[in-house]
Amino acid sequence: MGHVNHAVYFTYLEQCRLTFWRELTGGPSPHTRVIIARAECDYRAPAHFGDELEIRLNVGDIGRTSFALTYEIVNVASGQKLVDGKTVMVSYDYTVGKPVPLPDVTRSLLVGLKSGS
């Protein structure tokens, strides 16, 4: 078959997200512990083994305790969009087992990066 398995796309999104945070904050998260509350992936066309892919990330909606990241996966050679993705991240306190408000530093960073800001 030669195509990339559907589950692998979520790994691509995760690697993009971790790289994004490391470049911005020096760590794997946005100044707070987060959990993924939702992950979506709409498949438009297949990727094949050996394809060079570009994963694009943008900041979406920002709430009191959560924010969304949106993604596109594009085939570099053809320019064809293969995937639209989205994750909803929640600032989370593992000690009490509940969402907590986004820290001001995280909110400011996200607002500054949001498309159209």
C-alpha positions, 0 to 999 in steps of 0.5 A: 500500500505504501501510504502512511497509517492514519494514526501516524498523523497524530504523532506528526502533530505531537512532534510539531507541537513539542518542537513549537513549545521548545522553540518558544519556551525552552520546554515541552509545554506553555509554562503550565501543565496541559492535557489534550482534551480533544484531538481531531484529524480530517484526512484530505489525501494520503501521504506515502513513505518517503514523502517530505511533509510540512506541518503547519501550526497556528493558535486557535481559540483561547479560553479561560482554561484552554486553547486550541492549536490548528494544523495543516500537513502539506506535501512539500513537493506537490503543495497538496494539503493532506490533513487538517488537524486540531488539538484542544489543550487544557491547563491542568492541575494534576494534584487536584485533578481539575482544569485551572486558568491559563497563566498570564504568561501563557495567555499573553504568549498565545494571544501574541501568536494567534493568527490575525492578532 
